[in-house]
Amino acid sequence: MPPQLPFADGTFDAVVACLVFEHIRDVDSAIAEVARVLQPGGRFCFFLNHPLLQTPNSGWIDDQFLDPPEQYWRIGPYLIEDETIEEVEKDVFIPFIHRPLSRYVNTLAANGLLLERMEEPAPPAGFLAKAEEYLAASTIPRLLYLRTRKM
């Protein structure tokens, strides 16, 4: 179990987590800890890399066998929870734990954090402008935002 946050129960009216929960191995304890420090009626704003695109063995495919050739994103086994270790820069490795969306939503609900809003924003124009092949992925969300309220 991860260490408790150094705050009393019900200390905060809001908690924000941005791109961190997919790196936490004990997600159940971490979400329980968020719920513990939230006041009743408090909100938890939760940003993730979209679980659909972060499945094990997912990634860009450069398919030269098609005529014309095309690039597309391969989606791996979505329902299987899996951990990979990624090198984010030279000699810096972090765990990346894929979980299906239902795992997060059900864990939030089990801790009294009920979903109020979900957003799957389109990639920003700057991202799409970096390479022509990204335009084909303009309707595929890269991020997921969940806003919950503590019961």
Sequence and secondary structure as in RCSB ss.txt:
>XXXX:A:sequence
MPPQLPFADGTFDAVVACLVFEHIRDVDSAIAEVARVLQPGGRFCFFLNHPLLQTPNSGWIDDQFLDPPEQYWRI
GPYLIEDETIEEVEKDVFIPFIHRPLSRYVNTLAANGLLLERMEEPAPPAGFLAKAEEYLAASTIPRLLYLRTRK
M
>XXXX:A:secstr
     SS TT EEEEEEES GGG S HHHHHHHHHHHEEEEEEEEEEEE GGGG TT EEEEE SSSS EEEEE 
  TTS EEEEEEEETTEEEEEEE  HHHHHHHHHHTTEEEEEEE     HHHHHT GGGGGGTTS SEEEEEEEE
 
